Amino acid sequence: MKRRAFMNWVGVSFMATSLPVAIAACSPAEDTAEDAAEDVTEAADPCGATEAATEEVDSSVRDDGFAALGTVTELDDAGFLADKDFVAGAVIVIRDPANPDGIIALDSMCPHQGCHVDWTDTEFACPCHGSKFSTDGEVTDGPANEALGSYEAKIEDDLVLIQTT
């Protein structure tokens, strides 16, 4: 057998023997009896996927035209809520810095070229071209020259609700 053919077979054999290890590493961790006894709600996942510790929120549009984006607990824990595929359109919600009981809901799509803005603890920032927006959506640094659109939003019970119409 020639050296090149031999090395090809060694490479193929290495890949074939490594595949089960890679699959096992990306599989969700098994719960142990100790974990079950402690009623652990989140499983560790070495591949970066996480399981929600809470029930999924029903985001269907209600009779009053509002739909739930998430819970107040999720908002407070993360500092913001965002959904690019929300029923009313791309939306991002933060607590109102001027009124801790209030919330601000903005269109998360940057008017410059349609990238989705991120919340950076003090302002909204477009990761594509560097535009920055204040907490009320006004442009503070271009290249964007239009403000982010806004949504009517409210808190009801433990839900963050966004007006869809």
KAUR-V993145 format. One record per pair of residues at least 24 apart in sequence whose ideal C-beta (glycine too) atoms are under 10 Angstrom apart, sorted by the first residue. I is the first residue (numbers start at 1). J is the second residue. D is the distance in whole Angstrom. If there is no record, write none. Layout:
BEGIN
<<I,J,D> <I,J,D>>
END
This chain:
BEGIN
<<22,47,10> <53,77,10> <54,158,10> <57,81,10> <57,158,9> <57,159,7> <57,160,9> <58,159,9> <59,83,8> <59,85,10> <59,86,7> <59,87,6> <59,88,10> <59,159,10> <59,161,10> <59,162,9> <59,164,10> <60,87,8> <60,164,10> <61,87,6> <61,88,8> <61,162,10> <61,163,10> <61,164,5> <61,165,8> <62,156,10> <62,161,8> <62,164,9> <64,156,10> <64,161,9> <64,163,9> <64,164,10> <64,165,10> <65,152,9> <65,161,10> <65,162,10> <65,163,6> <65,164,6> <65,165,5> <66,151,10> <66,152,8> <66,153,9> <66,154,7> <66,156,8> <66,159,9> <66,160,10> <66,161,4> <66,162,6> <66,163,6> <66,164,7> <66,165,9> <67,91,10> <67,159,10> <67,161,7> <67,162,6> <67,163,8> <67,164,5> <67,165,10> <68,156,9> <68,157,10> <68,158,10> <68,159,5> <68,160,7> <68,161,6> <68,162,8> <69,93,6> <69,103,10> <69,105,8> <69,151,9> <69,153,8> <69,159,8> <69,160,5> <69,161,7> <69,162,5> <70,158,10> <70,159,8> <70,160,5> <70,161,10> <70,162,10> <71,155,10> <71,157,9> <71,158,5> <71,159,6> <71,160,7> <72,103,9> <72,155,6> <72,156,10> <72,157,8> <72,158,5> <72,159,7> <72,160,6> <73,158,6> <73,160,10> <74,158,9> <74,159,10> <74,160,8> <75,103,7> <75,155,9> <75,158,10> <75,159,10> <75,160,6> <78,119,9> <79,119,7> <79,120,10> <79,121,7> <80,104,10> <80,108,10> <80,118,9> <80,119,4> <80,120,10> <80,121,9> <80,124,9> <81,105,9> <81,119,9> <81,153,10> <81,160,6> <81,162,9> <82,106,10> <82,108,6> <82,116,8> <82,117,9> <82,118,8> <82,119,7> <83,108,8> <83,116,10> <83,162,9> <84,108,7> <84,109,8> <84,116,6> <86,151,9> <86,162,7> <86,164,8> <87,162,8> <87,164,6> <88,151,6> <88,152,10> <88,162,6> <88,163,7> <88,164,4> <88,165,8> <89,149,8> <89,151,8> <89,162,9> <89,164,9> <90,114,9> <90,116,6> <90,117,9> <90,148,10> <90,149,9> <91,149,9> <91,150,10> <91,151,6> <91,153,8> <91,160,10> <91,162,6> <91,164,10> <92,116,8> <92,117,7> <92,118,8> <92,119,6> <92,124,7> <92,137,10> <92,148,8> <92,151,10> <93,119,9> <93,151,8> <93,153,6> <93,155,10> <93,160,6> <93,161,10> <93,162,7> <94,119,6> <94,121,9> <94,124,8> <94,135,7> <95,135,9> <95,155,10> <96,135,7> <96,136,9> <96,153,10> <97,122,9> <97,134,10> <97,135,6> <97,136,10> <98,135,8> <98,136,9> <101,155,8> <102,153,9> <102,154,9> <102,155,8> <103,151,10> <103,153,5> <103,154,7> <103,155,6> <103,160,6> <103,161,9> <103,162,9> <104,135,6> <104,136,7> <104,137,8> <104,150,8> <104,151,9> <104,153,7> <105,137,10> <105,149,10> <105,150,7> <105,151,4> <105,152,7> <105,153,4> <105,154,9> <105,160,8> <105,161,9> <105,162,5> <105,163,8> <106,133,8> <106,135,9> <106,136,8> <106,137,5> <106,147,9> <106,148,4> <106,149,7> <106,150,5> <106,151,7> <106,153,9> <107,137,8> <107,147,9> <107,148,5> <107,149,4> <107,150,7> <107,151,7> <108,148,7> <108,149,9> <109,148,8> <109,149,8> <110,139,10> <110,143,9> <110,144,6> <110,146,9> <110,148,8> <111,137,10> <111,139,8> <111,144,5> <111,145,8> <111,146,4> <111,147,8> <111,148,7> <111,149,8> <112,139,9> <112,142,8> <112,143,5> <112,144,4> <112,145,8> <112,146,8> <113,143,9> <113,144,9> <115,144,10> <117,144,9> <117,148,7> <124,148,7>>
END
